[in-house]
Amino acid sequence: AFMLEDIAKLGVAPDLLQPDVCVAPVQMTVLGCWFLTRGIEASAARIQHLTFSQDAHGMDELVNWLLPVSKTDVQARGTVRSLPCTCVTGAPHTFVLCPLHAALTLGKTVKADFGADFVAEGTNPLFPNAHGKPLSKDGFIRTIRGVLEALHIPLQRLGPDGKPKERFSEHVLRVSGAQFLAIRGMQLIAIQLLGRWGSAAILRYIQDAPLAQLP
């Protein structure tokens, strides 16, 4: 995992200059961590799957994402997960780690790159590459690694055999998001429900989180 809060250190979004990566790499990273998505779920997401709920004044207050119930959801029934604005009181409402504003910024970026008609056609990819196509598995991983590289986070570590191994793969956002929430005190059952875990696999994902809470 990586520390999601490190994303806030980015002054500007990194220009990854690769046609097969996401056009909004930071927003995909933030949303993927908050919603605990697998790489295949991010690649399969469509614009129509992300919606917003308004308050009594017509202001966006929730971002809603229709996601698979689980990785074995062969009938594609799906379930909606919703998150509010998490901006710190008094902070500008463009806080990069806020899921609501990450989603709003994502929409603006996609519209600017591909036009209003692309967005209006809800079946287009939520996280398109430079060609407006869904991300491949490799494109998803390249996107995440590009963001982390811009933060000077090492992308490799030495394995038991002394050879370098890649640190981040398709489940990196799911693992990092689970640890991010666990460190901040979210109950295990809430993380499990948000991430649509039907097993105890989450325990392996957050096993390092208690160490971060030590004095």
Secondary structure, DSSP 8 states (H G I E B T S, - for coil): ---GGGGGG-SS------TTSBSSHHHHHHHHHHTT--HHHHHH-BGGGEEEEE-TTS-EEEEEEEE-SSTT-TT---EEEEEE----TTS-TT-TT-HHHHHHHHHHHHHHHH-HHHHHSTTSBSS-BTTS----HHHHHHHHHHHHHHTT--SEEE-TTSSEEE---TTHHHHHHHHHHHHTT--HHHHHHHTT--STTHHHHTTTHHHHT--
